[in-house]
């Protein structure tokens, strides 16, 4: 049996999957001030009649890193960079970096070494001022030769407890993105470490001894102990869990599909082409900073079942804030969920409380209309003659739902337009462009059954709401395949081979062709997977291949080859 946990902004979901069946599920409120309380309640609910000795693996999706970043509660980090000549980078990082002398060129040749004695002296001075034990190191072209980064890291270990290394986190040739990843990786390490310990204690207290994995933004999972060194990759795992859940539920066909995950606070939008979810091209943005963290292309809009409804300057607004539970559940302000209850689309809590909250809105709107402050507040919902009579609770409920639908529609339109405006780099795509035109909707999340049909009607698209849609994210987490990624750089002239994520540099490489580098990359990936205790039979996916000729003396004799591979992301199997 597999146990999946998804800690969302509003709810914490848990499922137990036995074979292809969901045998137990639970949805409990996320307790933000004490995440473990909500996690514990969800665990207790699904474990009520379960023999914990049968649980083979626990996989967790969590917002703990995302929330730390979004709320700007990360720890202070001393950021050390080796930029060499080139552009000024003062304004592109979350903090002002500490510049170190040295330079490695685009071929991985160390033009100027970084003095370890100088690093030692600078680190002592900087750390005495900042008072932090967290640091990050990143060097331009460090992925072509990680030795300088590693040497600096070794010296900094005399001063700092936690140090993140840009080239070990990503082998991609994008210095700013690697640096931002390294910075945030160190910044969230303390909170992630504490969270890890609490989860392990919670599982141990319930006699669960199965391996604990955690979901990554790219839809893969890794053992929790391995992720302690790279917690930044667990940011935005909620959207990843959504995508995996949609895959596991078998709801996505070959048509162009818009998938929606409607939670309590937000609606996550993902696009699927021919059964596959779209990925971010270079990496996800962390706040306003572009990182090297691979992620699904998921966009969130501020509409959820508990989006607060207010009257602002005579206009009724829905979201983006979530203040608390719906009025039907004892909340202090009306929500989208209350409107769905009044309209008969949802059934939970006390309907009379939902009605009362919307009646108050109707009274306010009626008064403001009489004072000519609202204008055409009801739009097409009532004729002009009806304005003279009382605005009904049903009118207000429908208006709330329509405003929510319009927000979701705008979000979908923006995502689709952005996809269709992406630059095209492949000749085949120019000749036969695959324009994204939505053919269907698939909706999951706790609010899916009550709002999903209305979205389909509003957009004039067929809608699928799969069974177990309410706990799709936890299902996706439970069934996530384990993935790791490696990058192999080969400079055939210098006989140089570099695998930056592993800190490997060899000066005796005899490989000459891209096909050979691909084979080596696959072998290295499988070897690393075995070291981590992962499934060695899993398919290896080639993410990208770069093969550049090096022209010297008008002859193309040598090559720069870069291959990126990963254990293929996805789910172990479908659920019925």
Residue, then its C-alpha position, 0 to 999 in steps of 0.5 A: x500500500x502507498x500513502x500520499x499526503x498533500x498539504x495545501x493552503x486550505x486543506x491537507x489531504x491523505x489517501x491510501x492506495x492499494x494496487x489500483x484502488x483508493x481504499x481510504x481518503x481524508x480531507x482536513x483543514x490545514x493548520x497554518x500555525x501548526x502544520x503537524x496538527x492538520x497532517x496528524x488529523x489527516x493521517x489518523x483519519x486514513x489510518x483508522x482501519x489500516x495495518x500500517x505494516x502494509x504501507x510500502x512508501x509515504x510520499x508528501x507534497x507540501x507548501x512549507x517551502x513555497x509559503x516560506x518563500x512567498x511570505x518572505x520568511x526565509x533566513x538570511x543568506x550570505x551569497x558568494x559569486x564569481x562572475x569574472x568579466x561581463x554584465x553587472x549582476x547587482x540588481x538581479x539577486x534577492x540580496x547584494x552578493x559578495x564578489x570573489x576574484x576569479x574566472x572560469x571561461x565558457x570552455x571550463x578553463x580556469x583563467x584566474x583562480x580564486x584565492x582560498x586564503x582571500x575567501x577565508x578572510x572575506x568569509x570571516x568578515x562577512x559572517x561576523x556582520x551578517x551573523x548567519x550560518x547559511x551561505x550560497x556559492x555560484x560561479x559563472x560557467x561553474x557547470x563547465x568546471x565545478x572545481x572552483x565552486x567546490x574549492x570555495x565551498x570547502x573553505x566556507x565550511x570552516x565558517x558556515x553550517x549550510x552552503x548551497x552550490x549552484x552547479x550541484x543544484x543545476x547543470x544548466x548554462x544559466x548563471x543567474x538562475x543557478x545562483x538564485x536557486x542556490x540562494x533560496x536553497x540555503x534560505x529555506x534549509x532550516x525550516x525544511x529540516x525542522x519540518x522533515x523532523x516533525x513529519x518523521x516523528x509523526x509517522x514514527x508515532x503511528x508505527x509507520x516505518x516505510x520510506x518517506x519521499x517528498x515531491x519535487x516541482x518537476x513531478x518526481x519524488x526523492x527520499x526525504x533525506x536526499x532532499x535536505x541538501x536541495x529543499x528548493x526543489x520542493x517549492x511549488x509541489x502543489x501544482x506538481x501533485x495536481x498534474x500527477x493526480x490528473x495523470x493517475x486518474x486517467x482523465x486526460x486524453x489526447x486532445x488539447x486539455x485545460x486542467x483546473x485544480x480548484x482548491x480553497x484559495x486558488x485555482x491552478x491552471x495547466x495545459x496538456x498537449x496530446x496527453x502530456x503536461x507543458x513544462x516551464x522552458x528554463x525554470x520556475x520563478x521564485x517570487x520575481x526571481x527566475x530560478x533553475x528549478x524545473x517545474x510544470x507550467x502551472x498558473x494560479x488565479x485567486x479563486x477558490x471555494x473560500x475566496x472572500x466576497x466583499x463590496x468594495x467601492x460599490x462593486x462586488x468582488x470575489x477573491x483573491x483573498x481567503x480570510x477563513x472558512x465559508x460562513x456556512x462553516x462558521x466563518x465571519x465573511x461570505x465566500x464563493x462556497x456560500x454562493x454555491x450552497x445557496x444555488x444548490x451546487x454544493x451541500x455542506x455546513x449550515x445552509x441558513x448561515x450561507x443564506x444569511x451572509x448573502x442576504x447581508x450582501x443583497x441588502x447592502x447592494x440594494x441600498x447602494x443601488x438606491x443611492x445610485x452607487x452601484x450602477x449596473x451591478x447585476x449586469x444581465x442577471x436582471x432586467x431594468x424593471x427588476x432593479x426597482x424590487x429587492x435584489x434577491x439572495x439568488x441574484x447575489x449568489x449567481x453574481x458571485x459565481x459569474x464573477x468567479x467564472x470570469x476570473x477563471x476564464x481570464x486566467x485560462x485565456x492568458x495561459x493559452x495566449x502565452x503558450x501560443x506566443x512562445x518562440x518556435x525553435x524547431x523547423x517542424x513546428x514552423x511548418x506544422x504549428x500546433x496551436x493550442x485550442x482548448x478542446x475539453x476541461x478536466x477539473x479536480x480539487x475540493x470545489x470541482x463538483x460544485x463549480x466544474x459544471x458551471x465552468x464548462x457551461x460558461x466556456x462552452x467546453x465539455x467537462x470531466x470531473x473524475x472520481x476522487x477529484x477532491x483528493x487528486x493531489x494526494x493521489x498524485x503524490x502517492x503514485x509519483x515516480x522517483x526522478x533525478x536529473x543529470x547533465x553531462x558536458x564534454x569538450x572533445x578538444x580538451x578531453x574534458x568531461x563534467x557532471x556538475x550535479x555530482x561534482x565530477x570533472x575528468x580530463x581523460x574523456x575520449x568521447x567524440x560523438x553526441x550518441x556516446x555522451x548520451x550513453x554515458x549520461x544514461x549510465x551515470x544516471x542509473x548508477x546515481x539512482x542505484x546509490x539513492x536506492x531508486x528503481x533502476x528499471x525506470x525509463x531514462x528520458x533525454x531532456x535536451x542535447x546540445x552539440x556545437x562544433x568548435x571551429x579553429x583555423x576554418x576547420x570543424x575538428x572538435x565539439x562541445x556536447x551537453x546532454x541532460x537526462x532524467x529518470x522519466x517523471x510520471x506516476x507508477x500506475x493509474x487508479x480505478 
